[in-house]
Amino acid sequence: MFLLSLSLLIVLHELGHFLPAKAFKTRVEKFYLFFDVKFSLFKKKIGDTVYGIGWLPLGGYVKISGMIDESMDTEAMNEPPKPWEFRSKPAWQRLIIMLGGVTVNFIVALLIYIFASFYYGDADISTESIKDGYWVTNPVFTELGVKTGDKLVSIDGVAYENYSDLRRNMITAERFTVERDGQPITIELPVDFLGKLSTGDDLSFFELRVPFLVGNVPDSSHNAQAGLEKGDILKRLNQTEISYYDEAIVALKENKGLEVPAVVMRDGQPVDLTLNVSEDGKLGIQPGGTYKQFEEMGYFQIVQKKYGFLESFSVGAKKFSNQLGGYWLQLKKIFTPSTGAYKGVGGFKAIFDIFPDTWSWQQFWSITAFLSIMLAVLNLLPIPALDGGHVMFLLYEMVSGRKPSDKFMEYAQMAGFFILLALVVFANGNDIYKAFTN
């Protein structure tokens, strides 16, 4: 899923440059998926263009004649301009060519959100249906005074109907309000909130409270002969009554290393057992249960929504604008050192990790839409080696009437390349650091 998603987005992005270049009769020398350093896995020349697949999967590119890009082909730039070259075209045509890639990425994301809304609809958990608040697992929230059982009322003054909206908007939040014992409590998030989250082992926010439901009991478990069965729900451990998984975790830690009486619910009937709690507070089982099962037990309500074809356009557009706005806010925090959000920046492993372990087309399209927005926004950054850098110089030319010299563009391209290299090293270095420290 990771490779297919990135390959699709790279090809479409480069196609966004390729098509307007061809429309304006600008020669495209190469169209590549991945980089062909020294050699290619595949290449074929059709007309003036070599189409190929490189061996280094760090992106892709189109090489346009008469343009100073990452190829740094300065020799061709020393020759007189030719009619088919990029530098010979009017500034407005060059601007369209440079904006083509990000434009396609934005369109792709929008179309995915529209058609995914129509085909799959939406399924989410109603925040109103969550009875006894949330399970607070992250110590960063605990330090702020949040307690398990608190009900999250609003984020930055906005109440959300869906659980997924709470999780997404918490990333860029400045404050949130919880309800405890019927009283509202507003908690201000510190400036370096995201930095603290990024350096911890736990990236969770407010987790759903679900029952301690027994899944698999391995033969190697120290409770293999205790009588536990798949589907049992732990209701009492020693003298502690248990309604939720988080309560079971606390009770197990209090009884670690002991053999204790327990009660489980099985087919609606209580069953008495004696369980062994290990020295690290574990029963040696795998928890079970699905959201659908927990809904049937009455812990929360899953809201299913289906959209008509025309309705899906407005729904998809709203999802697109929300995701775009949210990503801009995240990027702003990343480039504000005081937030510490840069500590959470990741490279290819971070992208790989957001894909599920099993194939899901719905997840594939959802993640691909987000990555398409991310690719477009990052390419708009005013760094000379990126599309945004070229656009910046083109806008300067169109406003001032003065075109930057080829020598200046060469130096700018080199500077931009080193900035990009530093960002790539930093992002992937973060991945490596987290792999060894978490």
C-alpha positions in Angstrom: 0.0 0.0 0.0 2.9 2.3 0.9 4.7 1.8 -2.4 1.5 2.0 -4.5 0.3 5.2 -2.8 3.6 7.0 -3.2 4.2 5.8 -6.8 0.7 6.9 -7.8 1.1 10.4 -6.2 4.6 10.9 -7.7 3.5 10.0 -11.2 0.4 12.2 -11.0 2.4 15.1 -9.6 5.0 14.9 -12.4 2.1 14.5 -14.9 0.9 17.8 -13.6 4.2 19.4 -14.9 4.4 17.3 -18.0 1.0 18.0 -19.5 1.1 21.8 -19.5 4.7 21.7 -20.7 3.6 19.7 -23.7 0.6 22.0 -24.2 2.9 24.9 -24.4 5.3 23.0 -26.8 8.0 22.8 -24.2 10.3 19.8 -24.7 10.4 17.3 -21.8 13.6 15.2 -21.9 12.8 12.7 -19.1 9.7 11.5 -17.1 10.8 9.3 -14.2 9.3 7.5 -11.3 12.0 7.3 -8.7 15.5 8.5 -9.3 17.8 7.0 -11.9 21.2 7.6 -10.2 23.8 5.9 -12.5 21.2 3.5 -14.0 17.5 2.8 -14.6 15.4 -0.2 -13.9 13.4 0.6 -17.0 13.5 3.2 -19.7 12.0 3.8 -23.1 12.3 6.8 -25.4 9.1 7.9 -27.1 9.4 11.0 -29.2 11.6 13.5 -27.4 11.0 12.1 -23.9 12.6 9.2 -22.1 10.1 7.5 -19.8 11.6 5.4 -17.0 11.7 3.9 -13.5 14.7 4.6 -11.4 16.1 2.4 -8.6 16.1 5.0 -5.8 12.5 5.4 -4.4 12.9 8.9 -3.0 10.6 10.6 -5.4 10.4 11.3 -9.2 11.0 14.0 -11.7 10.4 15.4 -15.2 13.4 17.1 -16.8 12.3 20.0 -18.9 14.6 21.5 -21.5 16.0 24.9 -20.6 15.2 24.8 -17.0 17.6 24.8 -14.0 16.5 21.9 -11.8 17.9 19.2 -9.7 19.9 17.8 -12.7 22.0 21.0 -12.6 22.5 20.7 -16.4 24.3 24.0 -16.7 26.1 23.1 -19.9 22.8 23.3 -21.9 22.1 26.6 -20.3 25.3 28.1 -21.7 23.9 27.7 -25.2 21.5 30.2 -26.9 17.8 29.7 -25.9 15.8 27.6 -28.2 12.1 28.0 -28.9 11.1 24.7 -27.3 12.9 25.4 -24.0 11.3 26.4 -20.7 13.4 29.6 -20.4 12.0 30.8 -23.8 8.4 30.6 -22.8 6.4 33.6 -21.4 6.4 33.9 -17.6 2.7 33.0 -17.3 3.3 29.7 -19.2 6.2 28.9 -17.0 4.1 29.6 -13.9 1.4 27.3 -15.0 3.9 24.5 -15.7 5.5 24.9 -12.2 2.1 25.0 -10.5 0.8 22.0 -12.4 2.2 19.4 -10.0 0.7 20.8 -6.8 -2.6 21.6 -8.7 -2.9 17.9 -9.7 -2.2 16.8 -6.1 -4.9 19.0 -4.7 -7.4 17.9 -7.4 -6.5 14.2 -6.7 -7.1 14.6 -3.0 -10.4 16.4 -3.5 -11.7 13.7 -6.0 -10.7 10.9 -3.6 -12.6 12.5 -0.7 -15.7 13.0 -3.0 -15.8 9.5 -4.4 -14.8 7.8 -1.2 -17.7 9.6 0.6 -20.1 8.4 -2.1 -18.8 4.8 -2.2 -17.9 4.1 1.4 -19.9 6.7 3.3 -18.7 7.5 6.9 -18.6 5.5 10.0 -17.7 7.1 13.3 -18.4 7.0 17.0 -20.8 9.5 18.4 -19.2 11.5 21.2 -22.7 12.0 22.8 -23.0 8.2 23.2 -19.8 7.8 25.2 -21.1 7.4 28.8 -18.2 7.4 31.3 -15.6 9.7 29.6 -12.3 8.6 28.1 -9.3 6.6 29.2 -6.3 8.9 29.6 -3.2 6.9 28.7 -0.7 9.6 27.9 1.4 11.0 30.8 1.5 14.4 29.1 -2.3 14.7 29.6 -2.0 13.3 33.2 0.5 16.0 34.0 -2.0 18.6 32.8 -4.5 17.3 35.3 -6.7 15.2 33.0 -8.2 12.1 34.6 -9.6 8.9 33.2 -13.4 9.3 33.2 -13.3 12.9 32.2 -15.6 13.7 29.3 -14.1 15.8 26.6 -16.6 18.6 25.9 -14.9 20.9 23.4 -11.6 21.8 21.7 -10.8 25.5 21.3 -14.4 26.2 22.1 -15.8 23.8 19.4 -17.9 20.8 20.3 -17.5 17.8 17.9 -20.0 15.1 17.1 -17.5 12.4 16.0 -14.7 10.8 18.0 -12.3 11.0 15.1 -12.7 14.8 14.9 -11.6 15.0 18.6 -8.4 13.1 17.9 -7.6 15.1 14.7 -8.2 18.5 16.2 -6.3 17.9 19.4 -3.0 18.0 17.4 -3.4 21.8 16.8 -5.4 22.7 19.9 -4.5 25.5 22.3 -7.0 24.6 25.0 -9.8 22.1 25.6 -12.6 21.6 28.1 -13.5 18.5 30.0 -16.5 17.7 32.2 -15.8 16.1 35.6 -18.5 15.4 38.1 -20.8 17.6 36.2 -18.4 20.6 36.3 -16.6 22.0 33.2 -12.8 22.3 33.5 -10.8 24.2 30.9 -7.2 23.1 30.4 -4.6 25.3 28.6 -2.1 23.4 26.6 1.5 24.5 27.0 3.3 25.9 23.9 5.6 22.9 23.7 2.7 20.4 24.0 3.4 18.7 20.6 7.1 18.5 21.5 6.3 16.7 24.7 4.0 14.3 22.9 6.7 13.6 20.2 9.4 12.8 22.7 7.3 10.3 24.7 6.6 6.7 24.1 2.9 7.2 23.9 1.3 9.2 21.0 -2.3 8.5 22.1 -4.8 11.1 23.2 -8.2 10.3 24.7 -8.9 6.5 24.2 -12.3 4.9 24.3 -13.2 3.0 27.5 -14.1 -0.6 26.6 -14.5 -3.7 28.7 -11.7 -6.2 29.5 -12.8 -8.8 27.1 -10.8 -12.0 26.8 -9.5 -12.8 23.3 -7.0 -15.6 22.9 -5.6 -17.6 25.9 -2.3 -19.1 24.7 -1.3 -22.6 25.8 1.9 -21.0 27.2 -0.1 -18.6 29.4 0.2 -18.9 33.2 -3.7 -18.9 33.2 -4.1 -21.5 30.5 -5.8 -23.9 33.0 -7.7 -21.2 34.9 -10.9 -21.7 33.0 -10.8 -18.5 31.0 -12.7 -18.6 27.7 -12.7 -16.4 24.6 -15.4 -13.7 25.1 -15.3 -13.7 28.9 -15.6 -10.2 30.4 -13.7 -9.5 33.6 -16.1 -8.0 36.2 -14.2 -8.4 39.4 -10.7 -9.0 40.5 -10.1 -9.8 44.2 -12.4 -7.2 45.9 -12.4 -4.7 43.0 -15.4 -4.2 40.8 -14.4 -3.7 37.2 -16.4 -2.1 34.3 -13.6 -1.0 32.0 -10.3 -2.2 30.7 -8.5 0.7 32.3 -9.9 -0.3 35.7 -8.7 -3.9 35.1 -5.1 -2.6 34.4 -5.0 -0.7 37.7 -6.5 -3.7 39.6 -3.9 -6.1 38.1 -1.0 -3.9 39.1 -2.4 -3.8 42.7 -2.5 -7.6 42.7 0.7 -8.5 40.8 2.4 -11.7 41.9 -0.8 -13.0 43.6 -3.4 -15.7 43.0 -6.7 -14.0 43.4 -10.5 -14.7 43.1 -12.2 -13.2 40.0 -15.6 -13.0 38.4 -16.2 -13.0 34.6 -19.4 -12.7 32.7 -20.0 -15.5 30.3 -23.1 -15.7 28.2 -24.8 -13.2 30.5 -24.0 -15.3 33.7 -21.3 -14.6 36.3 -18.6 -17.3 36.6 -16.2 -17.5 39.6 -12.5 -18.2 38.7 -9.1 -18.1 40.4 -6.5 -16.2 38.3 -2.8 -15.8 38.6 -1.4 -12.3 38.2 2.2 -12.2 37.0 4.9 -10.1 38.7 4.4 -7.4 36.0 0.7 -7.3 36.5 -0.5 -9.4 33.5 -2.9 -12.3 33.0 -0.9 -13.7 30.0 -3.9 -13.4 27.6 -4.6 -11.4 24.4 -7.5 -8.9 24.8 -10.3 -9.3 22.3 -13.3 -7.4 21.0 -14.3 -5.2 18.1 -15.9 -1.8 18.0 -19.1 -3.5 16.6 -19.1 -5.9 19.6 -18.6 -3.0 22.1 -21.4 -1.1 20.4 -23.8 -4.1 20.8 -22.8 -4.2 24.5 -23.9 -0.5 24.8 -20.6 1.2 25.4 -21.0 3.7 22.6 -22.9 4.1 19.3 -21.4 3.8 15.8 -23.0 6.3 13.4 -23.2 5.1 9.8 -23.8 7.8 7.1 -24.4 7.2 3.4 -24.3 10.0 0.8 -26.0 10.5 -2.5 -23.8 11.3 -5.5 -24.5 15.0 -5.5 -24.3 15.2 -1.7 -20.9 13.6 -1.7 -19.4 16.6 -3.6 -20.1 18.9 -0.6 -19.1 16.3 1.9 -15.8 15.6 0.1 -15.1 19.3 -0.3 -15.5 19.8 3.4 -13.2 16.9 4.2 -10.6 18.3 1.8 -10.8 21.8 3.3 -10.6 20.5 6.9 -7.6 18.3 6.1 -5.8 21.1 4.2 -6.4 23.7 6.9 -5.3 21.2 9.6 -2.1 20.4 7.8 -1.3 24.1 7.3 -1.7 24.6 11.1 0.5 21.6 11.8 3.2 22.9 9.4 3.1 26.3 11.1 3.7 24.6 14.5 6.6 22.6 13.1 8.3 25.7 11.8 7.8 27.4 15.2 10.7 26.1 17.4 9.0 27.0 20.7 6.3 24.4 20.1 8.8 21.6 19.9 6.6 20.1 17.1 9.7 19.6 14.9 10.6 16.6 17.2 7.6 14.7 15.8 8.7 15.2 12.1 9.2 11.8 10.4 10.5 10.5 7.2 9.6 7.4 5.1 9.2 5.1 8.1 6.7 7.5 9.7 4.7 7.5 6.4 5.0 3.7 6.2 3.7 3.3 9.7 0.4 5.1 9.1 -0.6 2.4 6.6 -2.5 -0.6 8.2 -0.9 -4.1 8.4 -3.7 -5.6 6.3 -4.9 -4.5 2.9 -7.8 -2.1 3.0 -8.9 -0.1 -0.1 -10.8 2.3 2.1 -7.8 3.0 4.3 -5.6 3.2 1.2 -7.6 5.9 -0.5 -8.0 7.9 2.8 -4.2 7.9 3.5 -3.4 8.6 -0.2 -5.7 11.7 -0.1 -3.9 13.0 2.9 -0.5 12.3 1.5 -1.5 14.1 -1.7 -2.4 17.2 0.3 0.9 16.9 2.2 2.9 16.5 -1.0 1.2 19.6 -2.5 1.7 21.8 0.5 5.3 20.8 1.0 6.1 21.5 -2.6 4.7 25.0 -2.2 7.3 25.9 0.4 9.5 28.7 -1.0 12.6 26.6 -1.2 14.4 27.0 -4.5 14.7 23.3 -5.2 10.9 22.9 -4.8 8.0 24.0 -7.0 7.3 26.8 -4.5 10.8 28.2 -5.0 10.5 28.4 -8.8 7.0 30.0 -8.3 8.5 32.6 -6.0 11.1 33.6 -8.6 8.6 33.6 -11.4 6.2 35.9 -9.4 9.1 38.2 -8.7 9.9 38.3 -12.5 6.2 39.0 -13.4 5.9 41.8 -10.8 9.3 43.5 -11.3 9.7 42.7 -15.0 13.3 41.5 -14.3 14.2 37.9 -14.7 16.8 36.4 -12.3 20.0 35.5 -14.1 20.8 31.9 -14.9 23.9 32.1 -12.6 21.7 33.3 -9.7 19.2 30.4 -10.4 22.1 27.9 -10.3 23.2 29.1 -6.9 19.7 29.2 -5.6 19.1 25.7 -6.9 22.2 24.5 -5.1 21.2 26.2 -1.9 17.7 24.8 -2.1 19.1 21.3 -2.7 21.2 21.4 0.5 18.2 22.7 2.5 16.1 19.8 1.2 18.9 17.3 1.9 19.2 18.7 5.5 15.4 18.3 5.9 15.4 14.8 4.6 18.3 13.8 6.8 16.6 15.4 9.8 13.2 13.7 9.2 14.6 10.3 8.6 17.1 10.8 11.4 14.1 11.3 13.7 12.7 8.0 12.6 16.0 6.2 13.4 16.3 8.0 16.8 12.7 7.0 17.8 13.3 3.4 16.7 16.2 3.1 19.1 14.8 5.1 22.0 11.1 4.2 22.1 
